[in-house]
Every structure is written in C-alpha cells, then in structure tokens.
Amino acid sequence: MLLWPLARVVAAWFPYSVVRRAPLPKGPFVAVANHVSSLDPPIAGLALRRPVRFLALDEIWGVHPALDAVLTIFDSIPVTRSDRPALGALRAALRHLESGRPIGVFPEGRRVAAWGEVPLKTGAAWLAVRASVPVVPVAIWGSQHAMPMDGMRVRRAPIRVVVGAPTDPSPSMEHPDPVAALNESIRSALDRELRRLEAAYPDPPADG
C-alpha cells in the first residue's frame, strides 16, 4: 500500500505525531479535518491509517506535479467551487460510503489562514446523515508551518494530529434540522481539539 512508505517519510522528516481518542469505526465513516495546508490530505489519511477518499477542489489539479500525485494516490473526488451544493461530488461520495469505505471532507471548503475564518459547509454532515455513518474529527496542527498557503515550499516543522472519537449522527436526527445539528457537533469537536493543540504548541515551530 502506497500510504505506508509515505508514512515513514512523513514521520522521519517533520516529525509527525498522532493522538487517537478512540478506535475508528470498523465500517464506513466520514472523516472531517481542518484545512490550512496542501499537506493536510496525506496527513489526515496517514493519521487515520485507512484508505480514505477525499473530496478536493477541481481547480487544484495541475497546480504542481507533487500535488497531482497526492490527488491520484488518494483517488480524490473533484468538487467545483460554488455557492450551491456540489451534488455530483456528493453523490459520488455517498456511493463510496455505501460500498463500505470511508470518505474524507474538509468542511471549510478550502484552505484557510486560521481555524474559524469561514463557517463550515454542510456536505460532510449531509453525507453522514444520509448514509447513517459516524463522523470522525481530525484536528491538524503544524502543517500551516510545514507548507504555508503562500507557496509550495515544504519546510521541516513538527506536525501534530488528533483523531477524535467518532460522532454518531443518530442523536442529531431528533432535531428539526439534523444536518445543521450534526454540523454544529462537527464544528465543536474540531474546535475543542484545535484549541488544545494551539495551547500546547502556541509558537511557530523552528526549522529543524
């Protein structure tokens, strides 16, 4: 599997550490991660230790050969930037979940300079409610220093990841708007873990 050689490279170079709050679901799930760097898809995939198919903006294909290689490895589902729901991409993701395999979503919809800069889109929550599968939050800290938004240069900087406990969508079904309720649970889970990471590692890491 291509992920494991990549995992050794990542762990040796950055360095890279992961905390897992609970075992992953055995079946399909929706992984949701914050997004501050182009490194985030492989980082999240490595932390989950499962083949995860990510949704990614179609405009990033062709930006850089290394990025194209990552998108190919993860068999990413292209999403067109729009104010309207990306129905084609969501249907493809739903079929993937229904086949018993996990999906990865960056609910901010794009890379951001800091967590909380934009409201979360509802696609991840919609998928979890529609497929009746758990949501697994993945909080990533340090990738914004390892590969900032303003370029493709990669520097050696510690990367910390917390894989949170799965969230069952069933309680959200009792709310008038289950998707909105689950989306708020996703936001709260990521916010909690990212605040802990920021408190533990407040300063930009220095080059190693």
MARVEX-972480 format. One record per atom (N, C-alpha, C): residue number from 0; x, y, z negated. Coordinates in Angstrom, 2 decimals, decimal comma. Layout:
REM MARVEX-972480
BASE  resi        x        y        z
BASE   NUM        X        Y        Z
...
This chain:
REM MARVEX-972480
BASE  resi        x        y        z
BASE     0     0,84    -1,19     0,00
BASE     0     0,00     0,00     0,00
BASE     0     0,88     1,24     0,00
BASE     1     0,57     2,24     0,83
BASE     1     1,43     3,39     1,01
BASE     1     1,51     4,27    -0,24
BASE     2     0,51     4,23    -1,10
BASE     2     0,49     5,12    -2,25
BASE     2     1,61     4,83    -3,24
BASE     3     1,98     3,58    -3,41
BASE     3     2,91     3,25    -4,49
BASE     3     4,33     3,72    -4,21
BASE     4     4,90     3,57    -3,00
BASE     4     6,19     4,23    -2,74
BASE     4     6,12     5,74    -2,94
BASE     5     5,02     6,34    -2,53
BASE     5     4,84     7,78    -2,74
BASE     5     4,79     8,11    -4,22
BASE     6     4,15     7,24    -5,01
BASE     6     4,06     7,45    -6,46
BASE     6     5,44     7,49    -7,09
BASE     7     6,33     6,60    -6,67
BASE     7     7,68     6,57    -7,24
BASE     7     8,44     7,85    -6,88
BASE     8     8,25     8,32    -5,65
BASE     8     8,91     9,56    -5,24
BASE     8     8,40    10,74    -6,06
BASE     9     7,08    10,82    -6,21
BASE     9     6,47    11,92    -6,97
BASE     9     6,95    11,91    -8,41
BASE    10     6,90    10,72    -9,04
BASE    10     7,27    10,60   -10,45
BASE    10     8,73    10,97   -10,67
BASE    11     9,60    10,62    -9,73
BASE    11    11,02    10,89    -9,89
BASE    11    11,36    12,35    -9,60
BASE    12    10,67    12,97    -8,68
BASE    12    11,07    14,30    -8,22
BASE    12    10,52    15,43    -9,08
BASE    13     9,24    15,41    -9,48
BASE    13     8,65    16,64   -10,01
BASE    13     9,02    17,01   -11,45
BASE    14     9,02    16,29   -12,50
BASE    14     8,44    14,98   -12,74
BASE    14     6,92    15,08   -12,91
BASE    15     6,31    13,92   -13,03
BASE    15     4,85    13,81   -12,92
BASE    15     4,36    12,93   -14,08
BASE    16     3,34    13,38   -14,79
BASE    16     2,80    12,58   -15,89
BASE    16     1,28    12,60   -15,86
BASE    17     0,69    11,53   -16,35
BASE    17    -0,77    11,37   -16,31
BASE    17    -1,28    10,91   -17,67
BASE    18    -2,37    11,50   -18,12
BASE    18    -3,11    11,03   -19,29
BASE    18    -4,47    10,57   -18,79
BASE    19    -4,86     9,36   -19,18
BASE    19    -6,16     8,83   -18,79
BASE    19    -7,02     8,68   -20,04
BASE    20    -8,15     9,36   -20,07
BASE    20    -9,01     9,37   -21,25
BASE    20    -9,80     8,08   -21,42
BASE    21   -10,04     7,38   -20,32
BASE    21   -10,87     6,17   -20,38
BASE    21   -10,60     5,35   -19,13
BASE    22   -10,94     4,06   -19,14
BASE    22   -10,79     3,26   -17,92
BASE    22   -11,68     3,79   -16,80
BASE    23   -11,22     3,62   -15,58
BASE    23   -12,01     4,01   -14,43
BASE    23   -13,18     3,06   -14,23
BASE    24   -14,27     3,53   -13,61
BASE    24   -15,35     2,62   -13,24
BASE    24   -14,82     1,55   -12,28
BASE    25   -15,35     0,35   -12,39
BASE    25   -14,90    -0,73   -11,52
BASE    25   -15,44    -0,58   -10,10
BASE    26   -16,58     0,04    -9,95
BASE    26   -17,19     0,22    -8,64
BASE    26   -16,91     1,60    -8,09
BASE    27   -17,75     2,07    -7,18
BASE    27   -17,56     3,39    -6,57
BASE    27   -17,77     4,52    -7,57
BASE    28   -17,14     5,64    -7,30
BASE    28   -17,32     6,84    -8,13
BASE    28   -16,94     8,05    -7,30
BASE    29   -17,29     9,23    -7,81
BASE    29   -16,89    10,49    -7,18
BASE    29   -15,84    11,13    -8,08
BASE    30   -14,63    11,25    -7,58
BASE    30   -13,57    11,96    -8,31
BASE    30   -13,65    13,43    -7,96
BASE    31   -13,62    14,29    -8,98
BASE    31   -13,66    15,74    -8,75
BASE    31   -12,42    16,36    -9,38
BASE    32   -11,71    17,18    -8,60
BASE    32   -10,46    17,78    -9,07
BASE    32   -10,42    19,25    -8,75
BASE    33    -9,73    20,01    -9,59
BASE    33    -9,46    21,42    -9,27
BASE    33    -8,43    21,48    -8,15
BASE    34    -8,37    22,65    -7,49
BASE    34    -7,57    22,71    -6,25
BASE    34    -6,77    24,01    -6,18
BASE    35    -5,47    23,91    -6,52
BASE    35    -4,60    25,09    -6,48
BASE    35    -3,41    24,90    -5,55
BASE    36    -3,29    23,73    -4,91
BASE    36    -2,12    23,44    -4,08
BASE    36    -2,46    22,38    -3,04
BASE    37    -1,72    22,40    -1,92
BASE    37    -1,88    21,36    -0,91
BASE    37    -1,42    20,00    -1,42
BASE    38    -0,69    19,98    -2,53
BASE    38    -0,24    18,71    -3,12
BASE    38    -1,36    17,99    -3,87
BASE    39    -2,47    18,66    -4,13
BASE    39    -3,48    18,10    -5,02
BASE    39    -4,11    16,78    -4,55
BASE    40    -4,40    16,59    -3,24
BASE    40    -4,98    15,29    -2,85
BASE    40    -4,08    14,10    -3,19
BASE    41    -2,78    14,09    -2,81
BASE    41    -1,97    12,94    -3,20
BASE    41    -1,77    12,83    -4,70
BASE    42    -1,69    13,97    -5,39
BASE    42    -1,53    13,94    -6,85
BASE    42    -2,74    13,29    -7,50
BASE    43    -3,93    13,70    -7,10
BASE    43    -5,15    13,12    -7,65
BASE    43    -5,26    11,64    -7,31
BASE    44    -4,94    11,29    -6,05
BASE    44    -5,00     9,89    -5,64
BASE    44    -4,05     9,01    -6,43
BASE    45    -2,84     9,51    -6,68
BASE    45    -1,87     8,74    -7,44
BASE    45    -2,31     8,57    -8,89
BASE    46    -2,89     9,63    -9,46
BASE    46    -3,36     9,54   -10,84
BASE    46    -4,49     8,53   -10,99
BASE    47    -5,33     8,43    -9,98
BASE    47    -6,47     7,51   -10,05
BASE    47    -6,06     6,06    -9,79
BASE    48    -4,95     5,87    -9,07
BASE    48    -4,43     4,53    -8,79
BASE    48    -5,45     3,66    -8,05
BASE    49    -6,27     4,32    -7,24
BASE    49    -7,24     3,63    -6,39
BASE    49    -7,22     4,32    -5,03
BASE    50    -7,45     3,58    -3,94
BASE    50    -7,59     4,26    -2,64
BASE    50    -8,84     5,14    -2,66
BASE    51    -8,64     6,44    -2,57
BASE    51    -9,74     7,41    -2,64
BASE    51    -9,78     8,18    -1,32
BASE    52   -10,94     8,28    -0,75
BASE    52   -11,11     9,03     0,50
BASE    52   -11,59    10,44     0,16
BASE    53   -10,80    11,44     0,52
BASE    53   -11,08    12,82     0,15
BASE    53   -11,79    13,58     1,27
BASE    54   -12,65    14,52     0,87
BASE    54   -13,19    15,50     1,79
BASE    54   -12,19    16,65     1,88
BASE    55   -11,91    17,13     3,11
BASE    55   -10,93    18,20     3,30
BASE    55   -11,39    19,13     4,42
BASE    56   -11,12    20,42     4,28
BASE    56   -11,48    21,38     5,31
BASE    56   -10,83    21,02     6,64
BASE    57   -11,62    21,02     7,71
BASE    57   -11,08    20,61     9,01
BASE    57   -10,01    21,57     9,52
BASE    58    -9,99    22,80     9,02
BASE    58    -9,02    23,80     9,52
BASE    58    -7,59    23,53     9,06
BASE    59    -7,38    22,61     8,10
BASE    59    -6,01    22,37     7,64
BASE    59    -5,29    21,33     8,49
BASE    60    -6,04    20,60     9,34
BASE    60    -5,37    19,70    10,28
BASE    60    -4,55    20,54    11,26
BASE    61    -3,33    20,12    11,52
BASE    61    -2,48    20,82    12,46
BASE    61    -1,65    21,93    11,86
BASE    62    -1,82    22,20    10,55
BASE    62    -1,04    23,26     9,90
BASE    62     0,42    22,86     9,74
BASE    63     0,65    21,59     9,34
BASE    63     2,01    21,12     9,10
BASE    63     2,04    19,61     9,27
BASE    64     3,09    19,05     9,90
BASE    64     3,14    17,59    10,11
BASE    64     3,05    16,79     8,82
BASE    65     3,67    17,28     7,74
BASE    65     3,63    16,55     6,47
BASE    65     2,21    16,52     5,92
BASE    66     1,50    17,63     6,06
BASE    66     0,12    17,68     5,60
BASE    66    -0,76    16,77     6,44
BASE    67    -0,54    16,75     7,74
BASE    67    -1,29    15,84     8,62
BASE    67    -1,07    14,39     8,20
BASE    68     0,16    14,06     7,81
BASE    68     0,47    12,70     7,39
BASE    68    -0,31    12,33     6,12
BASE    69    -0,38    13,26     5,18
BASE    69    -1,15    13,02     3,95
BASE    69    -2,63    12,82     4,26
BASE    70    -3,17    13,67     5,14
BASE    70    -4,58    13,55     5,51
BASE    70    -4,87    12,20     6,16
BASE    71    -3,92    11,72     6,96
BASE    71    -4,08    10,42     7,63
BASE    71    -4,00     9,29     6,62
BASE    72    -3,04     9,36     5,70
BASE    72    -2,89     8,31     4,68
BASE    72    -4,18     8,17     3,87
BASE    73    -4,78     9,29     3,53
BASE    73    -5,98     9,26     2,70
BASE    73    -7,27     9,14     3,50
BASE    74    -7,16     9,02     4,82
BASE    74    -8,35     8,87     5,67
BASE    74    -9,38     9,95     5,33
BASE    75    -8,92    11,19     5,25
BASE    75    -9,76    12,29     4,78
BASE    75   -10,96    12,53     5,71
BASE    76   -12,05    12,98     5,11
BASE    76   -13,26    13,32     5,85
BASE    76   -13,26    14,81     6,11
BASE    77   -13,24    15,25     7,38
BASE    77   -13,19    16,69     7,67
BASE    77   -14,50    17,39     7,36
BASE    78   -14,37    18,58     6,76
BASE    78   -15,52    19,41     6,39
BASE    78   -15,32    20,78     7,02
BASE    79   -16,34    21,29     7,70
BASE    79   -16,27    22,62     8,28
BASE    79   -16,65    23,66     7,24
BASE    80   -15,82    24,72     7,14
BASE    80   -16,12    25,79     6,19
BASE    80   -17,42    26,48     6,59
BASE    81   -18,38    26,53     5,66
BASE    81   -19,69    27,12     5,95
BASE    81   -20,41    27,40     4,65
BASE    82   -21,36    28,34     4,70
BASE    82   -22,21    28,60     3,53
BASE    82   -23,29    27,54     3,39
BASE    83   -23,51    26,76     4,44
BASE    83   -24,54    25,72     4,40
BASE    83   -23,91    24,38     4,04
BASE    84   -24,69    23,46     3,46
BASE    84   -24,15    22,13     3,13
BASE    84   -23,59    21,43     4,36
BASE    85   -22,45    20,78     4,19
BASE    85   -21,81    20,05     5,29
BASE    85   -22,45    18,67     5,38
BASE    86   -23,59    18,59     6,03
BASE    86   -24,39    17,37     5,99
BASE    86   -23,68    16,18     6,62
BASE    87   -22,97    16,40     7,73
BASE    87   -22,26    15,29     8,38
BASE    87   -21,22    14,69     7,47
BASE    88   -20,42    15,55     6,82
BASE    88   -19,38    15,08     5,91
BASE    88   -20,00    14,39     4,69
BASE    89   -21,09    14,95     4,17
BASE    89   -21,73    14,35     3,00
BASE    89   -22,32    12,98     3,34
BASE    90   -22,88    12,84     4,54
BASE    90   -23,41    11,54     4,94
BASE    90   -22,29    10,51     5,06
BASE    91   -21,15    10,92     5,64
BASE    91   -20,00    10,01     5,75
BASE    91   -19,50     9,60     4,37
BASE    92   -19,46    10,56     3,44
BASE    92   -19,03    10,27     2,08
BASE    92   -20,02     9,35     1,38
BASE    93   -21,30     9,57     1,61
BASE    93   -22,32     8,72     0,99
BASE    93   -22,21     7,29     1,50
BASE    94   -21,98     7,12     2,78
BASE    94   -21,80     5,77     3,33
BASE    94   -20,58     5,09     2,70
BASE    95   -19,53     5,85     2,48
BASE    95   -18,32     5,30     1,86
BASE    95   -18,61     4,83     0,43
BASE    96   -19,35     5,63    -0,31
BASE    96   -19,75     5,24    -1,67
BASE    96   -20,63     3,99    -1,65
BASE    97   -21,57     3,97    -0,73
BASE    97   -22,49     2,83    -0,65
BASE    97   -21,77     1,54    -0,25
BASE    98   -20,59     1,68     0,37
BASE    98   -19,79     0,50     0,71
BASE    98   -18,97     0,02    -0,49
BASE    99   -19,07     0,73    -1,61
BASE    99   -18,39     0,29    -2,83
BASE    99   -17,05     0,94    -3,09
BASE   100   -16,74     2,04    -2,38
BASE   100   -15,43     2,66    -2,53
BASE   100   -15,56     4,12    -3,00
BASE   101   -14,53     4,62    -3,71
BASE   101   -14,62     5,97    -4,28
BASE   101   -14,36     7,08    -3,27
BASE   102   -14,90     8,23    -3,60
BASE   102   -14,75     9,46    -2,82
BASE   102   -14,08    10,52    -3,70
BASE   103   -13,25    11,37    -3,09
BASE   103   -12,65    12,48    -3,82
BASE   103   -13,13    13,81    -3,27
BASE   104   -13,48    14,72    -4,17
BASE   104   -14,02    16,03    -3,77
BASE   104   -13,32    17,12    -4,59
BASE   105   -12,98    18,21    -3,92
BASE   105   -12,52    19,41    -4,60
BASE   105   -13,69    20,39    -4,62
BASE   106   -14,44    20,45    -5,72
BASE   106   -15,71    21,18    -5,70
BASE   106   -15,58    22,69    -5,56
BASE   107   -14,37    23,23    -5,71
BASE   107   -14,19    24,65    -5,44
BASE   107   -14,29    24,94    -3,94
BASE   108   -14,12    23,89    -3,11
BASE   108   -14,30    24,04    -1,68
BASE   108   -13,05    24,47    -0,93
BASE   109   -12,05    24,95    -1,65
BASE   109   -10,80    25,41    -1,04
BASE   109    -9,78    25,59    -2,16
BASE   110    -8,53    25,82    -1,77
BASE   110    -7,53    26,16    -2,78
BASE   110    -7,84    27,54    -3,37
BASE   111    -7,59    27,68    -4,65
BASE   111    -7,80    28,96    -5,32
BASE   111    -6,56    29,31    -6,13
BASE   112    -6,40    30,60    -6,44
BASE   112    -5,24    31,03    -7,22
BASE   112    -5,34    30,58    -8,67
BASE   113    -6,56    30,47    -9,18
BASE   113    -6,75    30,09   -10,58
BASE   113    -8,12    29,45   -10,76
BASE   114    -8,19    28,52   -11,70
BASE   114    -9,46    27,87   -12,03
BASE   114   -10,47    28,92   -12,49
BASE   115   -11,71    28,79   -12,03
BASE   115   -12,77    29,72   -12,40
BASE   115   -12,92    30,88   -11,44
BASE   116   -12,06    30,93   -10,42
BASE   116   -12,12    32,03    -9,46
BASE   116   -13,38    31,98    -8,61
BASE   117   -13,87    30,78    -8,32
BASE   117   -15,07    30,63    -7,50
BASE   117   -16,02    29,63    -8,18
BASE   118   -17,33    29,78    -7,98
BASE   118   -18,27    28,79    -8,52
BASE   118   -18,11    27,46    -7,79
BASE   119   -18,43    26,38    -8,49
BASE   119   -18,30    25,06    -7,88
BASE   119   -19,44    24,82    -6,89
BASE   120   -19,09    24,25    -5,75
BASE   120   -20,10    23,80    -4,81
BASE   120   -20,75    22,53    -5,36
BASE   121   -21,92    22,20    -4,85
BASE   121   -22,72    21,12    -5,44
BASE   121   -22,58    19,77    -4,73
BASE   122   -21,70    19,70    -3,71
BASE   122   -21,61    18,46    -2,94
BASE   122   -21,26    17,24    -3,75
BASE   123   -20,29    17,37    -4,67
BASE   123   -19,88    16,23    -5,49
BASE   123   -21,03    15,75    -6,37
BASE   124   -21,73    16,69    -6,99
BASE   124   -22,86    16,33    -7,85
BASE   124   -23,98    15,69    -7,02
BASE   125   -24,22    16,24    -5,84
BASE   125   -25,25    15,66    -4,96
BASE   125   -24,91    14,22    -4,61
BASE   126   -23,66    13,95    -4,27
BASE   126   -23,25    12,59    -3,91
BASE   126   -23,44    11,64    -5,08
BASE   127   -23,04    12,08    -6,28
BASE   127   -23,15    11,21    -7,45
BASE   127   -24,61    10,90    -7,79
BASE   128   -25,46    11,93    -7,69
BASE   128   -26,89    11,72    -7,97
BASE   128   -27,51    10,83    -6,90
BASE   129   -27,20    11,10    -5,65
BASE   129   -27,81    10,36    -4,55
BASE   129   -27,37     8,89    -4,56
BASE   130   -26,09     8,64    -4,85
BASE   130   -25,57     7,27    -4,84
BASE   130   -25,65     6,59    -6,20
BASE   131   -26,07     7,35    -7,23
BASE   131   -26,14     6,82    -8,61
BASE   131   -24,79     6,23    -9,04
BASE   132   -23,74     7,03    -8,88
BASE   132   -22,40     6,60    -9,27
BASE   132   -21,81     7,62   -10,25
BASE   133   -20,85     7,19   -11,09
BASE   133   -20,24     8,11   -12,05
BASE   133   -19,36     9,16   -11,38
BASE   134   -19,12    10,23   -12,12
BASE   134   -18,19    11,28   -11,70
BASE   134   -16,96    11,19   -12,61
BASE   135   -15,77    11,23   -12,01
BASE   135   -14,53    11,18   -12,77
BASE   135   -13,79    12,51   -12,58
BASE   136   -13,67    13,33   -13,65
BASE   136   -12,94    14,60   -13,52
BASE   136   -11,43    14,38   -13,52
BASE   137   -10,74    15,11   -12,66
BASE   137    -9,27    15,04   -12,57
BASE   137    -8,73    16,46   -12,68
BASE   138    -8,11    16,77   -13,81
BASE   138    -7,55    18,10   -14,04
BASE   138    -6,06    18,09   -13,69
BASE   139    -5,65    18,99   -12,80
BASE   139    -4,27    19,04   -12,31
BASE   139    -3,63    20,35   -12,73
BASE   140    -2,46    20,26   -13,36
BASE   140    -1,74    21,46   -13,79
BASE   140    -0,29    21,37   -13,35
BASE   141     0,23    22,41   -12,73
BASE   141     1,63    22,45   -12,32
BASE   141     1,83    22,40   -10,83
BASE   142     0,85    21,87   -10,10
BASE   142     1,00    21,81    -8,64
BASE   142     1,03    23,20    -8,03
BASE   143     0,44    24,19    -8,74
BASE   143     0,47    25,57    -8,24
BASE   143     1,89    26,13    -8,27
BASE   144     2,76    25,56    -9,10
BASE   144     4,16    25,97    -9,15
BASE   144     5,01    25,12    -8,21
BASE   145     4,63    23,85    -8,06
BASE   145     5,40    22,94    -7,20
BASE   145     5,23    23,28    -5,72
BASE   146     4,01    23,71    -5,35
BASE   146     3,78    24,11    -3,96
BASE   146     2,71    25,21    -3,96
BASE   147     3,14    26,47    -4,11
BASE   147     2,19    27,57    -4,19
BASE   147     1,35    27,74    -2,93
BASE   148     0,29    28,52    -3,06
BASE   148    -0,63    28,74    -1,95
BASE   148     0,01    29,51    -0,80
BASE   149     1,05    30,29    -1,10
BASE   149     1,59    31,21    -0,09
BASE   149     2,62    30,58     0,84
BASE   150     2,76    29,26     0,84
BASE   150     3,72    28,65     1,74
BASE   150     3,71    27,14     1,66
BASE   151     4,58    26,52     2,47
BASE   151     4,68    25,06     2,50
BASE   151     5,93    24,57     1,77
BASE   152     6,68    25,47     1,14
BASE   152     7,89    25,08     0,43
BASE   152     7,53    24,33    -0,85
BASE   153     8,20    23,21    -1,07
BASE   153     7,98    22,41    -2,28
BASE   153     9,18    22,58    -3,20
BASE   154     8,92    22,91    -4,46
BASE   154     9,98    23,06    -5,45
BASE   154     9,76    22,04    -6,57
BASE   155    10,82    21,74    -7,27
BASE   155    10,71    20,77    -8,36
BASE   155    10,12    21,44    -9,59
BASE   156     8,94    21,01   -10,00
BASE   156     8,25    21,57   -11,15
BASE   156     7,39    20,48   -11,78
BASE   157     7,32    20,43   -13,11
BASE   157     6,51    19,39   -13,76
BASE   157     5,03    19,49   -13,36
BASE   158     4,44    18,35   -13,12
BASE   158     3,01    18,27   -12,80
BASE   158     2,34    17,37   -13,83
BASE   159     1,29    17,89   -14,46
BASE   159     0,54    17,15   -15,47
BASE   159    -0,87    16,90   -14,95
BASE   160    -1,36    15,70   -15,16
BASE   160    -2,71    15,35   -14,71
BASE   160    -3,46    14,68   -15,85
BASE   161    -4,70    15,06   -16,02
BASE   161    -5,59    14,38   -16,97
BASE   161    -6,76    13,82   -16,19
BASE   162    -6,94    12,50   -16,28
BASE   162    -8,11    11,84   -15,69
BASE   162    -9,11    11,67   -16,82
BASE   163   -10,20    12,41   -16,75
BASE   163   -11,18    12,41   -17,82
BASE   163   -12,08    11,19   -17,82
BASE   164   -12,86    11,07   -18,88
BASE   164   -13,81     9,97   -18,99
BASE   164   -14,92    10,14   -17,94
BASE   165   -15,37     9,04   -17,34
BASE   165   -16,44     9,12   -16,34
BASE   165   -17,72     9,72   -16,92
BASE   166   -18,42    10,49   -16,10
BASE   166   -19,71    11,07   -16,47
BASE   166   -20,82    10,33   -15,73
BASE   167   -21,75     9,77   -16,49
BASE   167   -22,90     9,07   -15,91
BASE   167   -23,92    10,10   -15,45
BASE   168   -24,38    10,04   -14,19
BASE   168   -25,35    11,02   -13,72
BASE   168   -26,76    10,80   -14,27
BASE   169   -27,02     9,66   -14,91
BASE   169   -28,39     9,33   -15,35
BASE   169   -29,01    10,39   -16,25
BASE   170   -28,30    10,91   -17,28
BASE   170   -28,95    11,94   -18,12
BASE   170   -29,36    13,19   -17,34
BASE   171   -28,63    13,51   -16,30
BASE   171   -28,98    14,69   -15,50
BASE   171   -30,29    14,51   -14,77
BASE   172   -30,70    13,27   -14,54
BASE   172   -31,93    13,02   -13,83
BASE   172   -33,17    13,48   -14,61
BASE   173   -33,00    13,74   -15,90
BASE   173   -34,12    14,21   -16,72
BASE   173   -34,35    15,71   -16,55
BASE   174   -33,41    16,41   -15,92
BASE   174   -33,54    17,85   -15,74
BASE   174   -34,34    18,16   -14,47
BASE   175   -34,98    19,33   -14,42
BASE   175   -35,72    19,71   -13,20
BASE   175   -34,84    19,73   -11,96
BASE   176   -33,57    20,11   -12,13
BASE   176   -32,62    20,14   -11,00
BASE   176   -31,43    19,25   -11,38
BASE   177   -31,51    17,96   -11,09
BASE   177   -30,44    17,04   -11,51
BASE   177   -29,07    17,41   -10,97
BASE   178   -29,01    17,88    -9,72
BASE   178   -27,73    18,22    -9,12
BASE   178   -27,08    19,40    -9,85
BASE   179   -27,88    20,43   -10,15
BASE   179   -27,34    21,59   -10,88
BASE   179   -26,88    21,19   -12,28
BASE   180   -27,64    20,32   -12,93
BASE   180   -27,27    19,89   -14,28
BASE   180   -25,97    19,10   -14,26
BASE   181   -25,83    18,19   -13,30
BASE   181   -24,60    17,42   -13,21
BASE   181   -23,43    18,31   -12,81
BASE   182   -23,68    19,27   -11,94
BASE   182   -22,62    20,19   -11,53
BASE   182   -22,08    20,97   -12,72
BASE   183   -22,97    21,35   -13,62
BASE   183   -22,53    22,06   -14,83
BASE   183   -21,71    21,13   -15,73
BASE   184   -22,08    19,86   -15,80
BASE   184   -21,29    18,89   -16,58
BASE   184   -19,89    18,73   -15,98
BASE   185   -19,82    18,71   -14,65
BASE   185   -18,53    18,62   -13,96
BASE   185   -17,68    19,84   -14,30
BASE   186   -18,27    21,03   -14,20
BASE   186   -17,54    22,26   -14,49
BASE   186   -17,02    22,26   -15,92
BASE   187   -17,87    21,86   -16,86
BASE   187   -17,48    21,85   -18,27
BASE   187   -16,34    20,88   -18,53
BASE   188   -16,41    19,69   -17,92
BASE   188   -15,36    18,68   -18,13
BASE   188   -14,02    19,16   -17,60
BASE   189   -14,00    19,71   -16,39
BASE   189   -12,76    20,21   -15,83
BASE   189   -12,25    21,42   -16,62
BASE   190   -13,15    22,30   -17,01
BASE   190   -12,76    23,49   -17,75
BASE   190   -12,10    23,11   -19,08
BASE   191   -12,67    22,14   -19,76
BASE   191   -12,12    21,69   -21,05
BASE   191   -10,70    21,15   -20,89
BASE   192   -10,50    20,28   -19,91
BASE   192    -9,18    19,67   -19,73
BASE   192    -8,16    20,68   -19,24
BASE   193    -8,56    21,58   -18,35
BASE   193    -7,62    22,57   -17,82
BASE   193    -7,21    23,58   -18,89
BASE   194    -8,13    23,94   -19,78
BASE   194    -7,77    24,85   -20,87
BASE   194    -6,76    24,19   -21,80
BASE   195    -6,92    22,90   -22,05
BASE   195    -5,96    22,18   -22,88
BASE   195    -4,58    22,15   -22,22
BASE   196    -4,56    21,88   -20,91
BASE   196    -3,29    21,85   -20,19
BASE   196    -2,63    23,22   -20,17
BASE   197    -3,41    24,25   -19,93
BASE   197    -2,85    25,60   -19,88
BASE   197    -2,29    26,01   -21,23
BASE   198    -2,97    25,61   -22,32
BASE   198    -2,48    25,93   -23,65
BASE   198    -1,18    25,20   -23,96
BASE   199    -1,06    23,97   -23,47
BASE   199     0,14    23,17   -23,74
BASE   199     1,32    23,58   -22,87
BASE   200     1,03    24,08   -21,66
BASE   200     2,09    24,46   -20,70
BASE   200     1,78    25,85   -20,15
BASE   201     1,93    26,90   -20,99
BASE   201     1,47    28,23   -20,57
BASE   201     2,37    28,94   -19,60
BASE   202     3,66    28,62   -19,57
BASE   202     4,59    29,37   -18,75
BASE   202     4,89    28,64   -17,45
BASE   203     5,15    29,35   -16,36
BASE   203     5,52    28,69   -15,10
BASE   203     6,78    27,85   -15,30
BASE   204     6,77    26,58   -14,90
BASE   204     7,95    25,72   -15,06
BASE   204     9,12    26,26   -14,26
BASE   205    10,31    26,09   -14,79
BASE   205    11,51    26,49   -14,09
BASE   205    11,96    25,40   -13,14
BASE   206    12,71    25,77   -12,11
BASE   206    13,28    24,77   -11,21
BASE   206    14,16    23,83   -12,00
BASE   207    14,09    22,51   -11,64
BASE   207    14,88    21,52   -12,36
BASE   207    16,27    21,39   -11,79
